């Protein structure tokens, strides 16, 4: 489940090794996170967490050894209350998640690190990461925090999925099922896969499920099965292609974070 390269695994370091680490202000520390929540009858609860772990482990394996980057132990649980009506979901409350991430980040800061990437694969919590990143950077001006979503690096999903699936297949559909066929094929029950899209979305309206003008929803509002998308169209071939592209994107992103310098306009004099 967790195949992080040993030399990139933060938990495998010793305290003296961390204390003696050079150029610590540019070392990239990455917190992979996801959720333990229902993904229909065909996928395990671990989907989001496994995507973070699987992509990050491969990206760290490909990363140039000259780039210092380390993965923290995965944060498996997340804010998943939109799935609470489906049995098996484990959810943290927003204040709990904010407190946990703050404690982790401040521990990393006390250790001397100044770059922390929050690598999230669960669509229900990017806003929490954005809030905590802004608040921490405001408190520690030399702390660079990156609230990131695994799927937002360049990848080939748009070339493999239909337009409808790209817009509405956001949970347990073609993309996630294909990727899990690549990452954890023995845990995917394709004979139970379904195709289901959201019920009752506004038509001819500026309002949408996750667009510029969204409305609040829970999964029971939109889906009987717990799936949004066409899981029956998933294949391992598509999953392999998506995984490879995500790994390439994350290898580049980690390198970019290593090279990143926080903009500092404050105190500069106008010419």
C-alpha positions in Angstrom: 0.0 0.0 0.0 2.8 2.4 0.8 5.8 1.9 -1.5 7.6 5.2 -0.9 11.3 4.8 -1.8 13.2 4.3 1.5 15.6 7.2 0.9 12.6 9.6 0.3 10.6 8.5 3.4 10.6 11.1 6.1 9.7 8.6 8.8 12.7 6.5 8.0 15.1 9.3 8.8 16.7 9.7 12.3 16.5 12.9 14.4 20.3 13.6 14.0 19.9 13.1 10.2 17.2 15.7 10.0 19.2 18.1 12.3 22.3 17.8 10.1 20.4 18.1 6.7 21.9 20.9 4.5 19.9 23.6 2.7 16.9 22.7 4.8 15.0 25.8 3.8 14.7 24.3 0.3 14.0 20.7 1.1 10.5 19.7 -0.1 8.4 18.0 2.5 5.2 16.4 1.0 2.1 15.4 3.0 0.1 13.0 0.9 -3.6 12.9 1.8 -6.9 11.5 0.7 -10.0 10.1 2.4 -11.5 6.8 3.6 -15.0 7.1 2.0 -17.4 5.1 -0.1 -16.7 4.9 -3.9 -19.7 2.7 -4.9 -19.8 -1.0 -4.7 -16.9 -1.7 -7.1 -14.1 0.4 -5.4 -12.5 0.2 -1.9 -12.8 3.1 0.6 -9.1 3.9 0.1 -9.3 5.3 -3.4 -8.3 8.9 -2.8 -5.5 8.1 -0.3 -4.2 5.4 -2.6 -4.0 7.8 -5.6 -1.9 10.2 -3.6 0.3 7.4 -2.3 0.7 5.7 -5.7 1.4 8.8 -7.7 3.8 10.3 -5.1 5.8 7.1 -4.6 6.4 6.8 -8.3 7.2 10.5 -8.7 9.8 10.4 -5.9 11.3 7.3 -7.5 11.8 9.2 -10.7 12.9 12.4 -9.1 16.5 13.5 -9.7 18.6 12.6 -6.6 19.9 16.2 -6.5 16.4 17.4 -5.5 15.9 16.8 -1.7 12.3 15.8 -1.2 10.6 13.6 1.4 7.2 12.1 1.9 5.5 12.3 5.3 3.3 9.3 6.4 0.0 9.5 4.5 -3.0 11.2 6.1 -5.6 8.6 5.1 -8.7 10.3 6.6 -10.2 13.5 5.4 -13.3 15.7 5.5 -15.8 13.3 3.8 -19.1 14.3 5.4 -20.8 14.6 2.0 -20.6 10.7 2.0 -21.8 10.2 5.5 -25.1 8.6 4.4 -23.1 5.7 2.8 -21.8 3.0 5.2 -18.1 2.8 5.7 -17.2 6.4 5.3 -14.9 7.9 8.0 -14.9 11.7 8.2 -13.1 14.3 10.1 -14.8 17.6 11.0 -13.3 20.8 9.5 -11.9 22.0 12.8 -10.3 18.7 13.4 -8.6 18.6 10.0 -7.5 22.2 10.4 -6.0 21.4 13.8 -4.2 18.3 12.5 -2.7 20.0 9.5 -1.6 23.0 11.6 0.1 20.7 14.1 1.9 18.8 11.3 3.0 22.0 9.5 4.3 23.7 12.7 6.2 20.5 13.6 7.9 20.6 10.1 8.6 24.3 10.6 10.2 23.7 14.0 12.4 21.1 12.4 13.8 23.9 10.2 12.0 23.1 6.9 10.4 25.9 5.0 8.6 24.2 2.1 5.6 22.0 2.7 3.4 20.6 -0.1 -0.1 19.4 0.8 -0.8 16.7 -1.8 -4.6 16.0 -1.8 -6.6 13.7 -4.0 -10.0 14.1 -2.4 -12.3 16.6 -4.1 -14.1 17.5 -0.8 -11.3 19.3 0.9 -9.2 21.6 -1.3 -10.7 24.7 0.4 -9.5 23.5 3.8 -6.0 23.2 2.4 -6.1 26.7 0.9 -7.3 28.2 4.2 -4.6 26.5 6.2 -1.9 27.4 3.7 -2.8 31.1 3.8 -3.0 31.2 7.5 0.3 29.5 8.1 2.1 31.6 5.6 0.7 34.7 7.2 1.9 33.5 10.6 5.3 32.4 9.3 6.3 34.6 6.4 9.3 32.4 5.5 7.1 29.3 5.3 6.1 28.3 1.8 2.9 26.2 1.8 1.5 24.6 -1.4 -2.2 23.5 -1.3 -2.2 21.1 -4.2 -4.6 18.7 -5.9 -3.1 15.6 -7.4 -5.1 15.8 -10.7 -4.2 19.4 -11.5 -0.8 18.7 -13.0 -0.8 18.1 -16.8 -2.2 14.7 -17.5 -3.9 12.7 -20.3 -7.3 12.3 -18.8 -8.8 14.9 -21.2 -7.7 12.8 -24.1 -9.1 9.5 -22.7 -12.5 10.5 -21.3 -15.7 11.9 -22.8 -16.7 15.5 -22.3 -19.6 14.4 -20.1 -17.3 12.3 -18.0 -14.8 15.1 -17.6 -17.5 17.4 -16.3 -19.6 15.0 -14.2 -17.7 11.8 -13.6 -16.1 13.1 -10.4 -16.5 10.2 -8.0 -15.8 6.5 -8.7 -16.3 7.0 -12.4 -14.1 6.2 -15.4 -11.0 8.2 -14.2 -10.8 6.9 -10.7 -11.8 3.4 -11.6 -9.2 3.2 -14.4 -6.5 4.5 -12.1 -7.4 2.0 -9.4 -7.2 -0.8 -12.0 -3.6 0.4 -12.5 -2.8 0.9 -8.8 -4.8 -1.8 -6.9 -6.3 -4.1 -9.6 -7.1 -6.9 -7.1 -9.4 -4.5 -5.1 -11.5 -3.4 -8.0 -14.8 -5.3 -8.6 -15.6 -4.4 -12.2 -18.6 -6.8 -12.2 -20.3 -4.3 -9.7 -19.4 -1.2 -11.7 -22.2 1.1 -12.7 -22.8 4.2 -14.8 -24.7 7.0 -12.9 -24.7 10.7 -13.5 -26.1 13.4 -11.1 -29.9 13.7 -10.8 -31.7 16.9 -11.1 -29.0 19.4 -12.0 -30.2 22.9 -12.8 -30.7 23.4 -16.6 -30.2 26.7 -18.4 -28.8 28.1 -15.2 -25.7 29.9 -14.0 -25.7 27.4 -11.1 -23.8 24.2 -11.3 -22.5 21.3 -9.2 -18.8 22.4 -9.1 -18.6 25.3 -11.6 -18.1 29.0 -11.0 -21.4 29.3 -9.1 -21.8 26.0 -7.2 -24.5 24.9 -4.8 -23.9 22.8 -1.6 -24.6 19.1 -2.1 -24.1 15.7 -0.5 -23.8 12.5 -2.5 -27.2 11.3 -1.5 -28.7 14.3 -3.3 -27.0 13.3 -6.6 -26.5 9.5 -6.7 -28.2 6.4 -5.5 -25.2 4.2 -6.0 -22.6 6.6 -4.6 -21.0 6.8 -8.0 -20.8 9.8 -10.3 -19.6 8.8 -13.7 -19.2 5.9 -16.1 -17.2 3.3 -14.1 -18.1 0.6 -16.6 -16.0 2.2 -19.3 -12.8 2.0 -17.1 -9.8 0.0 -18.3 -6.4 -0.7 -16.9 -4.9 0.6 -20.1 -6.4 4.1 -19.5 -5.3 3.9 -15.9 -1.7 3.1 -16.8 -1.6 6.1 -19.2 -3.2 8.5 -16.6 -0.8 7.2 -13.9 2.3 7.7 -16.1 1.2 11.3 -17.0 0.4 12.2 -13.4 3.8 10.9 -12.2 5.6 12.9 -14.9 3.6 16.0 -13.8 4.4 15.5 -10.1 8.1 14.9 -10.7 8.2 18.3 -12.4 6.0 19.9 -9.8 8.3 18.8 -6.9 11.3 20.1 -8.8 9.5 23.4 -9.3 8.8 23.6 -5.6 12.4 23.0 -4.8 13.4 25.9 -7.1 10.6 28.2 -5.8 11.4 31.5 -4.2 8.5 33.3 -2.3 7.8 36.7 -3.9 8.6 39.6 -1.6 7.2 42.9 -2.7 6.8 44.2 0.9 9.5 46.7 1.8 10.8 47.1 -1.8 11.2 50.6 -2.9 9.7 51.8 -6.2 12.1 52.9 -8.8 
